[in-house]
Amino acid sequence: MKAIQPKIFVERLADHYADEICHLDWDRARPWTLLFAVILSAQCTDERVNKVTPKLFKDFPDLEAFVAKPVELLEEAVHSTGFYRNKAKNIKLCAEQLLLKHDGLVPDTMEELTALGGVGRKTANVILWNIHEKTLGFVVDTHVGRITQRVGLTKQKNPIPIERDLMKKLPQPEWGRISHQLVQFGRDTCKAPTPKCSECFFSDVCPKRGVKKSK
């Protein structure tokens, strides 16, 4: 079977996950809370991050608190998310940069975002879509990479080449929504290592590339 047609891919995702939004909890009055939550989500589940951030953002209610308080307190607060020393260091640096260079605001360009501590292209794409409603790139996490390989939209293995393929094949206005939809679809159905192909709404058009076992 050939690769799935992009039009079918987009339409069926929209049919099943029309209202899908970012899976991380954040405060729209303090947009930096999403930025820090995404940094914490590296090698960690959204569920775990969402358990940590309510107390974190209560104990550190503003950017000034992240700068002023000892990094050891921040390390303790984010310990359960893993890689806590590096994450705490990056969040503290990021808070300093936002205050000193951006007047406490979260920037809206890829260049400015990726210059912040702990922020790579994937994180920047999450921020650009959810805070600024800009689609400058495609968020590629493990779910997005796995699913788009299986349906034949990419043969690449690494996030940047995968992103390039998806940006060519999928409609730009939908990039942000599709990435969120794929995360939930990956949790519900197209799981690793064993997808639930018998329950999948793509079963009639998916080439199942790389799928050795399915339910």
ABEGO torsion letter per residue (X at the ends): XBBBBAAAAAAAAAAAAAABBBABBBBAABAAAAAAAAAAABGBBAAAAAAAAAAAAAABABAAAAAABBAAAAAAAAAAAEGAAAAAAAAAAAAAAAAAAAGGBBBABAAAAAABBGBBAAAAAAAAAAAAGBBABBBBBAAAAAAAAAAGABABABAAAAAAAAAAABBAAAAAAAAAAAAAAAAAABBOABBBAAABAAAAABAGBGBABBX
